[in-house]
Amino acid sequence: MYIIVVGAGKVGHGLGVELIEGGLHEVVLVERDRNRAAELREELGEAVVHGDGTEVVFLESVGARRADLLIAVTADDGANLVACQVAKHWFHVQRTIARVNNPRNERLFHLLGIDSTISAPGAILAQIEVDLPEHTLIPLMRLHGSGLQLVDLHVLEGSEAAGKTIRDLPLPTETVISLVVTAEGKPQIPTAETVLQPGDEVIAVIRSETEPELRRLVSDAAHARVAD
Amino acid sequence: MNVVIMGCGRVGSTLAARLDRESWHVTIVDTDPYSFRRLPSDFRGEKVVGSGYEDHILVQAGIREADAFLALTQGDNRNLLAAQIAKHIFGVRTVVARVYDPFRGEIFSHLGLRTFSPTNIGAEMAYDALTQQD
């Protein structure tokens, strides 16, 4: 694949090193700061290019037209969003990934068709939720530009889902229950007859906007209020 | 009509003063309170200190009641981020962004924003001034 990485700060540099040394892909690492770019060129060679990765003319010059993937990882959400939108709408780059510095911008990025977003605060917040005994739904990953996501549901005692077979669950449309891990840590591929027990972890593919509905389904009364 | 303007530079302050005279309800947002000195002393609108691409600042500036939002800072990407938040998160009907890079402006005008490029406008006016008949 031909991959353009926009932004060579700490994140971009780390990513660039892995991708370039991995040798599997053709990679260009774009850095706007001239001195930083020169410094990185010493280390990583010609793959580092000095320029503004949100500018049409510059992106054209590094061959954005034939890029398979653009990853924007600057510390500036505006630049990351615009780089991905320019890649998508002007150069028809198939897939775009953006770092989101302010977790509040994640929703906007998805609305605007950025395929994947990475938010360090968002990821850490999700981890905090994992450690709470009563967590109900943790988004694991967005699936490629389809409005679908992979989530981890935790079935609580006293929830609507507890004690029901999957067949009897009022699941929102396009929900696919993919894996159930029992409280004892046994993974099983569920069937329509599988009965969900309190303490089960359920890995499911869901449509993003049905998240609150699913949260309610696995919550007990007290947590359902929080979910609203 | 309610309008929120992000960026109290020369363009933002001039436009804010004009809309205020024309009886719009104007709120102007800038990260630097010193920039508000550019507004005329009889300006009746609100001034909000903060970044126009942060939700709580936009809410404070009355984005929920705004009929129009204009992003007029020096930064293209900042303007495009704020304009798209105004449009897609807050549903503001008319959203205008100043975009220096004409190509970038063109892309976003296809994505539902109204954009204008000071680069193109400036070049055009310089050309007219050069070629006008005395």
Interface residues (C-beta under 8 A of the other chain):
Chain A: T54 E55 V56 V57 D76 D77 G78 A79 L81 V82 Q85 V86 H89 W90 N102 R104 N105 R107 L108 L111 L112
Chain B: Y53 E54 D55 G75 D76 N77 R78 N79 L80 L81 A82 Q84 I85 H88 I89 D101 F103 R104 I107 F108 H110 L111
